[in-house]
Structures are given as structure tokens and as C-alpha cells.
């Protein structure tokens, strides 16, 4: 199995008698379903329904102090801890940013188990394997081949899983636009959470106009942020990429029109082709529409 140190990931811990109830009233997932070794993918949203920060949430064994840890972008960990402290009011919780002492590892390629740290299956796509939180000093002692993070990045891109900060902009994207509804990131049956009304409206009205979609091409990728054009029409923005594969945030209706007219999608002079991931359940551009 392979492992990569994800130095761009941080760790925020929430403990206390009210930790579960407190988090459940804020985030897009049902925290009651989270347990040690059983993680969930979710986000904290603005009241307008846009993503402040997304994370993988898991629980800590009672013998290790209990509570919950949020595996989140390291650059946003201080702001996440600050925001949670702002919301706690009288709740009996303690919020700590532990990013300085703990690190996150991704383990994949037939990695079924490890004794290293706090480990959990990635809840987004099974093929992403395991994630582990452990002290930085222990990162090399995991019984796996430690590879460069770019190798995991290429694997993530091949699976079509978006990454915040490059495939979408925090504070400017709705969960549906980042495929969180496809990747187990929203519980539509739980109680209220911040931004729920907007997210539920998008779900029930099927009004997600933009999606992050995998694309293929020949050679090096276009630069992140490069506009995707169909002739003279802007249809989206390029996100992360590696040789031959990438992700792009695309306007579905405009891409549908381009495909219908056989107009190529181009970013930075590179022709793009859509590649539907196995997990996608939304109406994919170019596919026949179901008859009513």
C-alpha cells in the first residue's frame, strides 16, 4: 500500500459533553452517525448556503479522551476553530486547533488497515482508501510506502474528487456545485444546520447549474483558473490537473449546448473531453435525458 503526508491538511478537535449536539446543529451531516473508525464528509456553510470549509469528521475513542476531530484544510483550521468558538455560546465544548502537532496521511492502493494513529475510511469514495491522524513525528512509521503528495493528488484527480481552494473557491460555492451531494457530504433527512434552507431548495428544485466535472486531454494540464471556452462562450473554469487528467467547474447547460453543436471545450489552447466518474448520479452533459 501507498501513503502520502498531506501537509495541506489540518486538525481541529471538539470535545466536551455537548460536542456531538453542538456540531450536529451546525454542519451538513448527521453527527449521530459518526463513530470511531466511521467518518463522514461534511461542511460548515454560511447562512446563504455557501461552503466556508469542508472536512472529514470522525470520533475519538472514549479511552483516548472522546470528542470529534475535523480533518480540514490546514490554511482554514484557525478560522474554523474561531468560527466554532463563536457559535458555542453556552455549549459545554472545547475547540482546539491541533494542526501544529498532528498531521493527516492518506493510505491507498490496497491499504485495508494500519495500526498508525486515528484511522478511518475516506467517506467520499471507497477507492480513496484510509486517512489517518497521527503525531507528525510518527508519520514515517506506518508500515506503508511513503510517496510524494503529488502521487495522491493524481489519484484523487483520476477519481474525480474535487479539492477546495483549487477546484472551487471557499465562500463562493454551494455544496451541489462541488459535488458534495454526490460524495455523501449532505444529509437531507437530518435536522436543521446552517444554510440548510438554501441547500434543500437546490436539491428539490434540481437547480445546480454548475458542477465540478472530470476532464481528459493530451499532455500537461491547463493552469488552474484558466477559463474553459466553447467558441466565444465562457462555460467554466479549470481546476486541478495532472498529465492527461483534470477537474473543471462547468456550467452544465452551456456545456450541453456546446456538445449538441459539436463545439469543442478549450482551456488555455488545450481541448478538453468530459469523463463521467462512476459516482456521479446527476444529469451528465451529453447523456440522453430520461423521458417523463
N, C-alpha and C positions, 0 to 999 in steps of 0.2 A: 504494500500500500504506500501511497504518497502522502506527504503532509507539507503544508506551507504556512509560515508565520504571517498572519495578516496584520501587519504593523499599522494599517489604517483603521483598525477596529479598536474600540474602547469598551470598558465595562463599567456599568452603573449598577449598584446594588441597593435594593429596597428591603428593609427589614422592619419588624415591629408587629404588634398584634393586629393592626388594621391593614397590613401590607397588601393582601390579596384583594380585599374590598376596595381599598383606595385605588389600586391600579385598574381594577375592573371598571370603575366609573369613568376612566379617562381614555383607555386605549381601544383599538378596533377589534380586539379578540376577547374571548371569554376566558378570563384568568382561572376560573374554576377547573378548566380542562388541562391546565398546566401542572406538571408534576416533575420531580427529579427524573432526569433522562427522557422526559417527554416535553419537548419545547413547542413553542408556537411563534409564528411570524406575524408581526403586527406593526402598528404605528401610532404615534400621537399626532393628532391633527389640530389645525386651527378651527375656531368656530365656523369658519367658512368651508371647512372640509378639505383643506389642502395639507399636505404632509409636512410636518415640522421635522420629524425624524422617524425613520423606520428601524426595526430592531428584531432580533430573535430573543424571545423571553423564555427562561426556564427557571425551575425552582431548585432551591438548595435543600439537601437533606437536613432534617431537624438536628441530627447528630453533629452537623457542621455549622450550626447556627441558624438554619432556616432562612426564610425570606426568598427573594427573587433576584435574578441578575438579568440585565439587559445588555446583550451583545449588540453594540451600536457603532456608528461611525465615530472614530476617536475624536475627530475635529468637533463633533457636535456633543460629545459626552458632557463637558462642563455646562453647556446651555441646557441639555436635557436634565441634568441634576438640579440646576437652578429652577427650571420650569416646574419640575415635580415638587420641589420645596415650596414654590409659590402656591401650588394647588393644595398642599397638605392641610392647611388651616389647623384644625384641632385633631386631625387624624394621628393615631399613635404609630408613626412611621419615622424611620431614619433613612435618609437618602445619601449615598456616598459615591463619588466618582473614584473608582479604583484603577483607572487606566494606567497610572504610573507604575503600579506593582503587578498587574495582571495582564496577560496577553491572550489573544484568540488564535487558535490553529484550525485550519481546515484539513480534514483527513479523508481521502477518497481513493478510488482505484482499488476496489475490493477491501477497503478498510471497514471491517464489521465491528471491531471492538478494540479498546485500549484501556489501560489502567491509568492513563495520564489525566489528571485534573478532573474537572466537572465536564462530562461529555454528553452529547445529545445529538440525535439525528437532525439534520437540517430539515425543517418542516416545509420548505418550499417545494423542492423536487427531490425525490428519493436518491437520484443519481449524484446529488451534491455530497452525499455521504455524511460524515460526522463533523461536528465542531466541538472544540474543547477550550475551556477557560482554565488557565493554569498560571502559576508564577512565571515571570519572564526568565528566571534563572533555570527553569525546568524545561524550556522549550525544545532543547535538543535531545531530551531523554524520553522519547515517546515510542520507541520501537517501530519507527517508520522511516522511509527515505525522505529526508527534508530537502525540498526543492525550492526554487525561486518562486516568489508570489506570482510572477507573470505566467507561470505554468497553470496555476489555479485560475488566474484571470482568463486565460484562453479556454479553459474547461468550462468556466461559468458562461462565457460568451457562446460557446458551442451549444450549451443547453438553453440559451435564450433567456437567461435570468437577468433582469436589469439590476444595476447598481446605482444608488443615489449619488448625486454630485457629478456624475458623468453621463448617465443615460437619462436623467431627469434632474431638475433643479429643486432643491428643498425649498418649501414655502411657495412654490409656483406650480405644483402638480397635484391633481386629485388622485386618490388611490387607484381608480379604474385606469387612469392614463398610464400608470406604471405596472399594470397587470397584477396588482395585489389581490384583486378578486379572483384571479385565476390561480394564484400561488398560495392559497389558504391564508391570506392576510386579513380577511374581514369576516367577522361572524355576524350575519344579518339577522340572527334569531336571538341574540343576547339583548340585554337591557341597554339603556342609553349610554353613549360615550360622546365625547366632544366631537362635533362635526357630523354626527350620525344622520341628522335630517337631510343634509346635502348628499351624503354618500348613498343613503337609501333611495333618494329621488333619482339619482343617476342610475342606480341598479334597476329600479322598477320601470323607469322610462326608457331604458337602454339608450342613454344619451351620451355615452362616452365616445366622443368624436376622434380622440387621439389615443393611440396605443404605442407602447414600445414593442417593436417587432424585429425579429432576427432578419438579417440580410446577408447575402453572399456576394462575392465579387472576385476578381482575379488580382492577386498581389497584395501589396500593403494597403491598409485601410485609409479612408479619408480621415481628416483631422476631426476630433470631437468638436461639435458646434458648427461644422460645415453644413450649409443649407442643402437639403435634398430638393431637387428641382425636377419637374415634369414639363419639359419645354420651358416656357416662361413663368410657370406657376410654381410657387413655393409650396411643397407638400409636407415638409417636416425638417428635422434636424438630426444630424448624425451624432451618435453617442460613442460608446467604447468600441474598440476594434482590434483585431489581430490579423495576421495574414489570412486572407480569403474569407473572413467572417467578421460580422459586427452586429451592432444593435442601432436602431434608429427610431426616434419618436415621430410617428407618421400620422397625418390626417387621413382617416380611413376613407372618407367619401372622396377626397381628391385623388388618393391612390387608386381607388376603384375606377374613377373616371379615366385615369391615365392608362390603366390596364385595358379598359374597354376600347380605348382608341389606339392601343399598341404604342403608347408614348413611353419611352424608357425613363426610368428613375435614375438621376445622376447626382452625385455629390463630389465636388472637387475634381470633376472630369472623369470620375470612375462610375461605371454603370453598376447599379445595384439590382439584385433579384431577391424577392421575398422568399423566406424559408419558414414555413409554419412549424412551430415546436409541438411536440406531442401533447403537451399540457394545455394548449390553447383551446378554449371552448367558445370563444366569441366568433361572430361572423367575420371570417377572414377574407380580406380583399382578393377578388378573383375567383372565389368559390361560388358555385351555383347557390342561389337563395332558395330556402325551403318554401314550397307553395303553401298558402294558407287554406 
